[in-house]
Amino acid sequence: MGMRNRYMVTILSVAMVVCSCGKGGYDIEESVTDVSKQINALDTENLLIGKSSNIYVYGERLYIVDTKSSDWILYVFDTKSGKYLGSALKPGPSPYEISIPGALGVDATTHNAQMFDYGQNRIVTFNVDSILADSKKDIYTLRNLNMSGFPDSYVYVNDSTGFGRLIIPDGRDSYSQTICHYNAVTGDIKKFNTSEAVGEGNRSTVSVSPDGKMIVEACRTQDLIVLYDAEGNPVKEIKGDSYEPVADKTMSYFTGAAVTDNHILAAYSGKKANKGFYGDRILVFDFDGNYIRTLKLGIEIRKMAYSQGTDNLYISSPDSIQFGILSIREIEGLTK
């Protein structure tokens, strides 16, 4: 080989190394599993539940919160049998109604609940069994929210422990955010130590592992997932192929996540927000941040919730299957 050819090979080799170093370390098309035919629809018994509903799993129950309902706000199902258990909570401005429903937290044993009401700037508390049996049972204001800085994308762990993103309005129809620990009883907020990989102006959602020891920040405006410990310290950054240190609010990367006993399931779009805000894929990672595979669902994923008891993933979608059920144990390589 001539000197000139050797020189060109060297240059090309260096260029390939530089390019590969700029990537996030995994290829979402490397291992794709089509699970679209494995998604079963939740039997909602012809209930009129809105497309903008949020879903939660606590213990052996699935809770659906219809955020724009003109009828019932809360719908409850048994995760093992799929049985519809009832509906409760009416929309409205009175102390016994919910104006703008936010996050729901429920004690898996007592079924005592907390719900954010952003219309009345408060957190309410009630017992789910009581209001299912008698819709006239009272709900009570647990505490008023400080609207100069309040939690959103909140995940309940117990009455005094939860995690979310702290929203700080800036007075210009915008806001800044940071991940936080929140005590709904006292109102105490502890900000997380934000990862240096998270860019200014980033938008994200929060998920928590079943044992409450790992908090997952899934970034919508960056190709990035950050894992934190329960004390708020970043322990792992998972950078995707399109990761940039600056947030891009025109993009929609991760729109939510659910955490099983040993995997992180992150809903992924990777498109311009005005072209595809919600993705139809789930990227699967282990707790060390290693990419495992991509699950192709065939429906857009609005929200997800994991049932530890049944090992099922519940999905809310604006598509034909409004509430889907995906068995994780039936997906090769993702069993407990």
N, C-alpha and C positions, 0 to 999 in steps of 0.2 A: 504494500500500500504506500502511495506517495505521501510526501510531507503535507501537501495541501489537503489530501483526503483525510489524513489523520487529524489535521487541524479542524476540519469540518465536523468529523465524528465527535471530537471533544466538545465543540461548541454545542452541537445538538444534544449531547448527553447532559451538559450543564443546564441547558434550557429545559430539558425534561424534568430534571431534579427540581429546578426552581418552580416550574408549573405545578408539580405534584405537591410541593411543600405548601402551596397556597390553598389547596383543597382541604375540605373538612375531615377527610379520613375515611369516608364511607360513600358508597354509591347506592342510592335508593332503588336502582334497577337491578342490583346484583342478585337479589334473592326475592322474587315476588311470588306471593301466594294469593290466588283469587279465591276469596271466601264469600263472594256475593250470593252463592246458592246455599250457604250455610246460615244465613241470617233469617231468623224466624220473626214474624210480626207479633207484637204483643196484642192480645185480644183486649181491646178497650171497650167492648160491648156497646158499640155505637155511641159512645160518649163524645160530645163535641168539645174536643180539647184543641187549643190553638197551636199553630205551627211554631210559635215563638216560645214554647214551653221549655223549662229547665228540668233536669232529672237528677235524682239523688238516691243513693242506696245507703240505708243505715240498718244494720242487723239483717233481718229477714224480710225487710219491706222496701219496695220501690215507691218513691214519692215523686209525683209530677206536679210542678208548679206552673200553672198557666199565667204568664206574666201580663197578658192582655185580655183576660177573661171578662165577660160581662155576666157570667154566672158563677160557678164555683171556681176557686183558685187552686185548691189542693185536691189531688187525686191519689189514692193509696192502693197499692197492689201487694199481694204476697209473692215473694220472689221464688219460692219453691213450687207453689201450685199455679201461680199466675192469676189467682183469683182476685177479682176487684173487691176491695174492702170498703170503699165508700169515698165520699167527697165532703169537703168542708171549706169554710172561709169565703166570705163574700167581698167583692170589691166595693170600695166606697170611702168617704172621708170621715166617717164616724170613728170613735175610739174602739169600736167593736168590729171594724172593717179594715181591710188592707187597701191602701191607695195605689202604691206602686210596689209590687212584690219583689223582694230581692232574695238573697241566699237563705236556704233552709238548713237548720241543724236539728237532729233528733237523737236523743239518748236511746240506744238500741234496746235497753232493758225496760225503762220506765215509760218510754215514748213521750217524755216531756220534750217540748220543742222550742226553738228560737227561730224567728223569721225577721229579716230586715224589711222595713217598710220605708222606702225612700221618699214616698209621697208625704208621709207624716214625720219624716226625719226621726225614726225611732227603731228600736228592736222590740218585738212583742214576744210574749211567751204564752204557751198553752199546752194542754195535754192532748195528744192526737186522738187517743181512744175516747176521751170525753167529748170532743167536738164531733167525732164521727157518730157517736151515739145520740148526741143532742146538739144540733147546729146552733142552738141559742146559748150554749155554754160560753162564758166570757173568755175573751183573750185580754191579757194585761200588758201594759207597757213595762218592759224590763228596764230600759233606759233610753234616753234621748241621744241621738247621734250629734256629734260635733261636725257640722257640715263644712268646716274649714279644713278638715282632714278626717276621712272616714274610710272604712274597709269595703272592698269590693272583691268579687271573685273569691268569696269567703268559703273556707272549708272547715266545718265543725269537727273537733276532736272530742271535746267534752264541754261542760257548761262554762268553764273558765279558760279553755284553750281552743284556739282556732288560728288559722293562717289565711292570709289573703294579700291583696295588694292595697296599699294605702294610697287613696286618691286625694290629691291636694289641688283643688281648683285654683286657677291663676287669674280668674276674673275676666278672661278673654274667650269664653266658651271653649276652653281647653284645660288641660291639667297635667301635672306631673305625677309619677307613681314610683313607689318602692315596695318591695315585698316586706311583710310585717307579721309579727305575732300579735294577736288581739284577744283580750279578755272581755267577753261580752257582758260579764257581770259587773266589772269595775270600770270598764272603758279604757283600761291601760293598753298602750300601744308600744311595742318594741320593734324598731326598724331593724331589718336585716342588714348585714354588711354586703352591699351590692357587689356582685362580681364585676371585675374590671372589663370583662368581655361585653357587658351590657351597655349599649350606647344610650346617650341622652335622648329622651323622647321615645324610648322603646315602649311598646304596649305588649302585655303578656297576661297569661292566666296562671293560676296556682292549683296544684294537686298535691295530695299527701298520701304517703304509703299507708297500708292498713295498720301498721304498728305505730304510726305517728312520728317516726324517727327520721324520715326523709321527706323533704319538701321539694317539689319539682316546679320550676318556673319555665313555662313553655312560651317562647317569645313569638309574637305574631309579626313584628316588624324587623326581625332579624332571624337568620337561619341558625337558631341557637336554642339549646336547652341547658339550664343550669340546675345542678343538684345542690341542695343546702342541707346541713344538719338542723336539728330542732332548735339549736341555739342561734341560728341565723347566719352561720358561716358557710360560704361557698366551698364545696368539696370537689366538684367536677363540672367542667364545661364541655358540652357536646356540640361541636361546631360542624355545621353542614357544609356541603360543597359550595353554597352560595353565601356563606357567612361574610359579613363585612362589619367592621367595628362601629359603623354609624348606622343608626336606625333609619329605615326607609318606610314611611307611613303609607306609601302607595302599594306596598307588598303585603301579602298574607302568607306567612310560612306556617307556624304552628298555631292552631286555634283552640287547643285544649289538650288535656292528657288525663289518663287514668293510670293508677298504679296497682299492679297485682302483687302477689307475694314475692315475685322475683323478676318482674319485668315492668318496664315503662312503656305504655301504649300512647303514642302521641299522634293526634290528628294533624295531617299535613296537606297543605294546598300547594305552596310554592309558586303561586300565580299572582298577578296584579289583583289587588283587592276588588277592583271593579269588574274583574273578569271571572273570578272564582274565589270569593272570600272563604267559603268552606270547602275543604278538600274531601276527596272520596278515598283517601288512603290513610292507613295507620302505619307509622314507623315504629318498630319494636326494638327496644334497647334493653340490655341487662343493667344491673345496678352499678356496674363499673363503667357504664357509658358506651359499651361496645354495641355497634349496630348488629342486629340479629336478622331481621327480614322486613319486608314491606307487605302489608296486607291490603289487598285491593277489594273495597267493599261494593263498589258500583252505585252507592248512594252518598250524598253529601252528609257530612257529620257535623251536626250543630253542637251537641253536647254528648258526653259519655259519663257513665258511672259503672263502677265495678262491684259485683257481689262476691265477696270472699266465700260465703257459704255455698253458693252454687257454681262458682267459677265462671259466671256469665258476665259478659260485657253488655250493658244496655246503651242504646244509641238513640238519640233523638235526631230527626232529619226533616228537612223541608220537602223531601221527595216522596215517592209512592209509599214506602214503608215509613210511617211517621215515628213509630217506636219499635226498634229492632232489638233482637236478642241474639248475641253471638257467643257460642260456647267456646271458651278458651281451651278447655281440656281436649276438645276435638281437633285442635290445630296442632299438627305434628311439631314437636320441639318446644311447645309452649306449655306443656303440662307442669303441674306443681312439682 
